[in-house]
Amino acid sequence: MHLSSLFLLPEATEWSTQRGSIETLARWGYDQRDRLGTAGLGAAAIACARLGRKTEAQELFAQLMKRA
């Protein structure tokens, strides 16, 4: 989640290699969503939203709200 906020910076357009790594981690979080705790679901939802993965973010948030 914290690293994904770096990609909101203007100079982030130059960080394609790093973005790929962070997107891989976000995808892993999404793929493992059934195994994540409440905090993990929230962090993964925020990370996916910041990376422009709207569909994944919405699904993670929906799963998070089921636990609330």
KOLTORPA-92433 format. One line per field, with one value per residue: residue in three letters; chain; x, y, z of N, C-alpha, C, CB in turn. Coordinates in steps of 0.05 Angstrom, whole numbers, plus 5000, padded with zeros to 4 digits. Glycine has a CB too. Example, Ala and Ser with C-alpha at 12.3 -4.5 7.8 and 13.67 -1.06 7.14 Angstrom:
BEGIN
r [ALA, SER]
c [A, A]
npx [5264, 5257]
npy [4886, 4955]
npz [5156, 5142]
capx [5246, 5273]
capy [4910, 4979]
capz [5156, 5143]
cpx [5264, 5258]
cpy [4934, 5001]
cpz [5156, 5157]
cbpx [5226, 5282]
cbpy [4911, 4988]
cbpz [5181, 5114]
//
This chain:
BEGIN
r [MET, HIS, LEU, SER, SER, LEU, PHE, LEU, LEU, PRO, GLU, ALA, THR, GLU, TRP, SER, THR, GLN, ARG, GLY, SER, ILE, GLU, THR, LEU, ALA, ARG, TRP, GLY, TYR, ASP, GLN, ARG, ASP, ARG, LEU, GLY, THR, ALA, GLY, LEU, GLY, ALA, ALA, ALA, ILE, ALA, CYS, ALA, ARG, LEU, GLY, ARG, LYS, THR, GLU, ALA, GLN, GLU, LEU, PHE, ALA, GLN, LEU, MET, LYS, ARG, ALA]
c [A, A, A, A, A, A, A, A, A, A, A, A, A, A, A, A, A, A, A, A, A, A, A, A, A, A, A, A, A, A, A, A, A, A, A, A, A, A, A, A, A, A, A, A, A, A, A, A, A, A, A, A, A, A, A, A, A, A, A, A, A, A, A, A, A, A, A, A]
npx [5016, 5037, 5080, 5054, 5033, 5075, 5074, 5039, 5065, 5092, 5142, 5141, 5130, 5176, 5192, 5184, 5202, 5202, 5149, 5125, 5142, 5116, 5063, 5061, 5063, 5015, 4979, 4988, 4969, 4915, 4902, 4908, 4868, 4828, 4857, 4876, 4878, 4835, 4860, 4898, 4866, 4845, 4892, 4909, 4866, 4870, 4921, 4912, 4874, 4904, 4940, 4910, 4878, 4819, 4776, 4796, 4806, 4754, 4730, 4761, 4749, 4694, 4695, 4721, 4682, 4643, 4662, 4659]
npy [4977, 5026, 5035, 5039, 5091, 5122, 5122, 5160, 5206, 5257, 5245, 5191, 5167, 5151, 5105, 5050, 4996, 4989, 4999, 4955, 4914, 4929, 4925, 4871, 4853, 4875, 4847, 4796, 4802, 4810, 4761, 4728, 4741, 4714, 4693, 4734, 4777, 4825, 4876, 4867, 4861, 4912, 4943, 4920, 4934, 4990, 4996, 4973, 5008, 5056, 5042, 5041, 4997, 4987, 4949, 4905, 4931, 4946, 4896, 4875, 4913, 4903, 4852, 4863, 4895, 4858, 4834, 4871]
npz [5000, 5017, 4982, 4934, 4934, 4918, 4863, 4849, 4843, 4798, 4773, 4771, 4723, 4700, 4724, 4707, 4713, 4768, 4778, 4754, 4789, 4836, 4819, 4811, 4864, 4883, 4852, 4871, 4923, 4912, 4887, 4931, 4964, 4994, 5035, 5064, 5122, 5155, 5156, 5116, 5071, 5067, 5059, 5010, 4977, 4976, 4953, 4902, 4882, 4880, 4841, 4796, 4787, 4785, 4784, 4814, 4862, 4877, 4885, 4927, 4966, 4972, 4993, 5040, 5066, 5076, 5121, 5159]
capx [5000, 5053, 5096, 5036, 5029, 5097, 5067, 5022, 5084, 5096, 5166, 5137, 5128, 5203, 5197, 5168, 5211, 5192, 5119, 5119, 5146, 5094, 5038, 5062, 5056, 4987, 4965, 4990, 4950, 4888, 4899, 4908, 4848, 4814, 4875, 4884, 4863, 4820, 4879, 4910, 4846, 4844, 4916, 4909, 4846, 4882, 4943, 4901, 4861, 4925, 4953, 4891, 4865, 4793, 4760, 4807, 4801, 4726, 4725, 4774, 4733, 4669, 4701, 4727, 4657, 4629, 4673, 4654]
capy [5000, 5050, 5039, 5047, 5120, 5135, 5124, 5184, 5229, 5262, 5232, 5162, 5156, 5140, 5082, 5027, 4971, 4988, 4996, 4927, 4899, 4935, 4914, 4842, 4849, 4881, 4824, 4774, 4808, 4806, 4732, 4714, 4756, 4696, 4686, 4759, 4787, 4849, 4897, 4860, 4867, 4941, 4952, 4911, 4950, 5017, 4993, 4968, 5033, 5075, 5033, 5041, 4971, 4993, 4925, 4890, 4947, 4944, 4869, 4874, 4929, 4889, 4830, 4876, 4904, 4834, 4827, 4894]
capz [5000, 5020, 4958, 4912, 4934, 4904, 4835, 4845, 4837, 4770, 4762, 4771, 4695, 4693, 4741, 4696, 4725, 4796, 4778, 4749, 4814, 4855, 4809, 4817, 4892, 4885, 4840, 4890, 4945, 4901, 4883, 4957, 4980, 5013, 5057, 5078, 5144, 5150, 5149, 5090, 5050, 5065, 5046, 4982, 4963, 4972, 4934, 4875, 4873, 4873, 4816, 4774, 4784, 4796, 4788, 4836, 4886, 4885, 4895, 4953, 4984, 4977, 5011, 5066, 5078, 5086, 5147, 5178]
cpx [5017, 5070, 5079, 5032, 5052, 5091, 5047, 5039, 5088, 5120, 5163, 5135, 5155, 5209, 5182, 5176, 5200, 5162, 5111, 5122, 5124, 5068, 5038, 5054, 5026, 4970, 4966, 4971, 4921, 4883, 4897, 4887, 4833, 4831, 4883, 4866, 4849, 4838, 4892, 4891, 4844, 4868, 4917, 4889, 4857, 4904, 4932, 4888, 4882, 4939, 4934, 4877, 4838, 4777, 4769, 4802, 4773, 4719, 4737, 4758, 4707, 4673, 4707, 4701, 4640, 4638, 4667, 4628]
cpy [5025, 5056, 5048, 5077, 5134, 5139, 5145, 5208, 5232, 5247, 5201, 5150, 5144, 5114, 5057, 5001, 4968, 4985, 4968, 4909, 4904, 4924, 4884, 4836, 4855, 4858, 4800, 4778, 4803, 4775, 4717, 4727, 4739, 4689, 4710, 4765, 4813, 4872, 4892, 4866, 4897, 4952, 4944, 4928, 4978, 5016, 4990, 4994, 5054, 5068, 5032, 5015, 4972, 4968, 4909, 4905, 4945, 4916, 4865, 4889, 4915, 4866, 4841, 4884, 4881, 4827, 4848, 4890]
cpz [5000, 4994, 4935, 4911, 4920, 4874, 4828, 4838, 4807, 4758, 4761, 4743, 4686, 4707, 4732, 4708, 4753, 4797, 4772, 4773, 4834, 4845, 4813, 4846, 4896, 4874, 4858, 4913, 4936, 4898, 4910, 4975, 5000, 5037, 5073, 5101, 5136, 5142, 5122, 5067, 5045, 5051, 5017, 4966, 4957, 4951, 4905, 4865, 4865, 4847, 4792, 4769, 4798, 4802, 4812, 4862, 4896, 4896, 4923, 4974, 4991, 4996, 5039, 5080, 5088, 5114, 5168, 5194]
cbpx [4981, 5072, 5110, 5010, 5026, 5122, 5057, 5005, 5111, 5100, 5190, 5112, 5121, 5224, 5190, 5171, 5242, 5201, 5108, 5138, 5173, 5092, 5036, 5090, 5072, 4980, 4977, 5019, 4952, 4884, 4923, 4935, 4829, 4805, 4899, 4884, 4881, 4804, 4901, 4918, 4818, 4841, 4941, 4902, 4820, 4893, 4961, 4880, 4844, 4945, 4965, 4905, 4882, 4778, 4760, 4837, 4808, 4708, 4737, 4803, 4727, 4657, 4725, 4745, 4641, 4633, 4704, 4652]
cbpy [5000, 5048, 5013, 5033, 5130, 5118, 5097, 5189, 5224, 5292, 5239, 5155, 5179, 5161, 5088, 5026, 4969, 5013, 5015, 4916, 4906, 4966, 4920, 4831, 4868, 4908, 4817, 4772, 4837, 4820, 4721, 4716, 4769, 4671, 4672, 4782, 4791, 4857, 4899, 4831, 4856, 4954, 4940, 4882, 4953, 5028, 4969, 4945, 5045, 5077, 5005, 5050, 4948, 5011, 4908, 4885, 4977, 4950, 4848, 4884, 4957, 4878, 4813, 4901, 4921, 4810, 4824, 4920]
cbpz [5024, 5043, 4951, 4914, 4963, 4906, 4825, 4869, 4851, 4765, 4779, 4787, 4676, 4700, 4770, 4666, 4725, 4811, 4756, 4727, 4827, 4859, 4779, 4811, 4910, 4871, 4813, 4901, 4954, 4874, 4867, 4970, 4962, 4999, 5046, 5058, 5169, 5175, 5171, 5090, 5058, 5092, 5060, 4980, 4979, 4999, 4941, 4876, 4896, 4895, 4821, 4750, 4796, 4778, 4763, 4832, 4881, 4861, 4876, 4952, 4972, 4950, 5001, 5061, 5057, 5068, 5145, 5162]
//
